[in-house]
Amino acid sequence: MAVATAPLRHFIFTDEHEQLRESIHAFVVKELAPHSEEWEETTFPDWVFARMGELGFLGLTMPDAYGGQGGDYYYSLVRAEELSYARSGGLSMGVAVQTDMCLPPLLAFGTEEQKQRYLVPSVRGETIACLGITEPDAGSDVAGIKTRAVRDGDEWVINGSKTFITNGHRSDYIILVTKTDPEAGHDGFTLFIVDMDLPGVIREKKLVKLGMHASDTALLAFQDVRVPETAVLGSVGKGFQQIMWELQGERMVGAALAIAGAQRLFEQTLEYAGERNAFGRPIGKFQVSRHKFADMATKLEAARQLNYTTAWRFANGEYPVREISMAKLFASRVACEVADECLQIYGGAGYMREYGVERAWRDLRLNRIGAGTDEIMLEVIGRSYGL
Ligand SMILES: Cc1cc2nc3c(=O)[nH]c(=O)nc-3n(C[C@H](O)[C@H](O)[C@H](O)COP(=O)(O)OP(=O)(O)OC[C@H]3O[C@@H](n4cnc5c(N)ncnc54)[C@H](O)[C@@H]3O)c2cc1C
């Protein structure tokens, strides 16, 4: 009897999604996966963006008018899932920052001129974007950020710093969250698009991390950076609401990446458990291992289905913040549990670099922190019940 390890599909996917899945899969396996070990040392190269742009994979959900494919939201999930075959969490994250964190707010809030100047080249993979929310003194507490933008004539002057910024070293521009009116509470924030080669933008050190080594993570400083009024993304004073909207898409793609990464590790471990013998039988044949696989498969399936159904609601015009938070929380926890259990099943080999298990374990750990920690997800969910 064949062992069903492939992710079960959901009613959200059509034949077109599946065809796209096949082409992204072929590209990832042929052109990205062979380099994943090397890119742990060097970070993945910029040509990945250019190549994905050339193949039409960056603008899957962007309108034709801006060079995209005009696909629905599920195209994003397909891309995230297939990128997991590169077995490089850092690569998947670096690409997702562009496709799922920077392009959507540009499309939703940008002026026509901004879309032509920033969105179109990024869809082509000619420019690289990053998103700056987190600061040395404020991460979970987004409202506590200190980066200030002050109007000066018909310009804005920006001062502050951002940290843990993915793509920060390689990016051409940043979507920057600033405070423009400290007295105005949640109505005192504004987003800006800031070119990274402007005077006063300083790319400080490259940060050294536990995992996601294929991505670059930057500490950035902004010292008297002058930008014109046309650099405002969306409305002055509405940046908090805009970035909270952005975070919903970021969390859903984060959940998809977490589940897909853990699913790849599950499949790899299942194969290993069939080949590795102890006490005269494959380790997978011990009842304890069989039950571990059964538990992991059940949790992965539940996480995936929750994310798909939540994505369906999102794609149909709802704004299901509670369910998005649940999907992100559950997927992140399941991914970390699966990674830990797989490493255990591998035994000492799981601890060695050559099998790639420890890398997946390190990479997946980020999910419980990035894009909103487990604790923040619990806060959002709990508060949604009026508590
Ligand atoms: C590899 C990596 C890449 C990243 N990429 C980006 C990026 O591209 N752009 C960007 O802007 N950010 C990025 N981040 C930042 C990430 O989103 C933050 O790390 C995350 O939001 C948590 O913020 P913090 O690290 O400041 O933790 P803190 O906010 O300092 O939290 C520390 C601890 O306190 C807990 N805590 C905080 N508030 C509460 C509360 N109200 N109730 C209960 N517990 C609480 C947290 O859950 C956590 O356990 C990245 C981070 C990493 C590690």
The ligand as a Gaussian input file, in Angstrom:
#p B3LYP/6-31G(d) Opt

LIG

0 1
 C       15.220000      36.308000      11.656000
 C       14.258000      37.431000      11.904000
 C       13.775000      38.160000      10.826000
 C       12.913000      39.234000      11.045000
 N       12.525000      40.018000       9.973000
 C       11.846000      41.177000      10.229000
 C       11.589000      42.105000       9.174000
 O       11.913000      41.862000       7.991000
 N       10.978000      43.281000       9.473000
 C       10.604000      43.591000      10.753000
 O       10.075000      44.667000      10.973000
 N       10.828000      42.724000      11.774000
 C       11.457000      41.534000      11.543000
 N       11.705000      40.666000      12.572000
 C       11.285000      41.025000      13.930000
 C       10.166000      40.182000      14.527000
 O        8.933000      40.470000      13.919000
 C       10.175000      40.462000      16.046000
 O       11.335000      39.822000      16.547000
 C        8.947000      39.980000      16.753000
 O        7.822000      40.726000      16.378000
 C        9.105000      40.062000      18.282000
 O        9.565000      41.301000      18.695000
 P       10.846000      41.424000      19.637000
 O       11.904000      40.546000      19.065000
 O       11.167000      42.833000      19.825000
 O       10.409000      40.766000      20.991000
 P        9.764000      41.526000      22.239000
 O        8.613000      42.320000      21.784000
 O       10.832000      42.193000      23.008000
 O        9.218000      40.294000      23.084000
 C       10.037000      39.541000      23.952000
 C        9.143000      38.508000      24.663000
 O        8.117000      39.169000      25.390000
 C        6.866000      38.662000      24.989000
 N        5.847000      39.711000      25.046000
 C        5.903000      40.957000      24.504000
 N        4.754000      41.596000      24.704000
 C        3.935000      40.750000      25.376000
 C        2.599000      40.816000      25.852000
 N        1.842000      41.917000      25.657000
 N        2.090000      39.751000      26.477000
 C        2.814000      38.632000      26.662000
 N        4.084000      38.503000      26.215000
 C        4.639000      39.553000      25.587000
 C        7.066000      38.186000      23.574000
 O        6.075000      37.253000      23.190000
 C        8.454000      37.571000      23.668000
 O        8.380000      36.283000      24.184000
 C       12.508000      39.557000      12.370000
 C       12.973000      38.792000      13.443000
 C       13.848000      37.753000      13.226000
 C       14.354000      36.992000      14.420000

